[in-house]
């Protein structure tokens, strides 16, 4: 499964904003440029695991929550991510996604 760096960036930005930390403050703490951090949050640059761990420690969140979305123990695990993907898809693509998901769920 490939990582979706745009979603990862969106989650990082959301967590940063919830902690009321500016890009400048976070970039300084992890020793990167503000431009790089901005690209990471937009999904146009990739963050390595070392930096991701640093960011997560500063923001008080788990790497898993950034990489996978909500806690796997949550009843709403990945709900927002699925809604986000579906909102961007055409009706025909939504039907295809549904059919694929149905096949996977019903697989024995």
N, C-alpha and C positions, 0 to 999 in steps of 0.2 A: 504494500500500500504506500503510495507516494504521499509525501507531506504537502499540505496546502498552505504555502507560506503566507498567502493573503489572509486566511482565517487565523493563522498563528499571530500574524501582525495585528489583526483586529483585536484579538484577545489580549495581547500585550498592551496595546493602547488603552483598552477598556480598564485593565487592571491598574495601569499607571494613573489614569485619570481618577479612578476610584480612590487611590491613595493620595491624590492631589499633588503629584510630583510632575514637574515640567520635563520636557524632553531634555532640556539643558542640564537639569539636575541629575537625571538618570544617566545621561551620556557621560557626564563627568565622573559619576560613581563607578561606571564600568569601563572607563578609559577608552571611549570611542567618540567619534564626531557626532554632532547633532544631526548632520546630513545622513550619516549611516543609520542612526537610530530611526530617523524619519523614513528612510527607505525600508527598513525592517518592518515598521508599523504599516507600511503600504503594501508589503509583500513583494517588493521588487528586489530586496537583498535578503540573503539567508543569514540567520544567526546560528553560530555553532553552539554545541552543547555546553561548553565552558561558559560562554557569555549568557546563554539562556539560564543556566543555573545561577549565575550572579544576579541576573535581573529578577528571577523568581525569589531569591533570598531577600533582595531589597524590597520587593513588593509583597512579601509574605504569602506567596502562593506556591503551589506545586508545579513542577514541570509537566506533570500529567494533565493538569487542568488547562495548561496552555496548548499542549499537543493534542489532547483528546476532547477538550471541552469540559463539560460538567463532570463531576465525580461519577465514576462508574457505578457507585452505590445509589446514586440518585435515580428516582423514577423518571426524571426529565433528561436523562443522559443523551446528549447530542440533539435534543429537540430543536434548539435554536439553530444549530448548524444545518439540520435537514430543512428547516423552514427557509433559511437563507438561500440554500442551494435551489430549492424548489421555486422560490420567488424569482430567481434569475432564469429559470428554464421556460421554454415555450410549452403550451399545453401538450403538444405531441411528445416532447421530451419528458414532461412530467408523467405521462402515461407509461413511457418506456422505463423510467426510474421506478415507478410503482410496480410494474410487471417484474423487473429484475429483483426488487426487494421481496416481492411475494414469493418468487422462486427460491430465493435464499432462505427465507423464513420457513417455508414449507418443505425444504429439503430434508430427507431422512438420513 
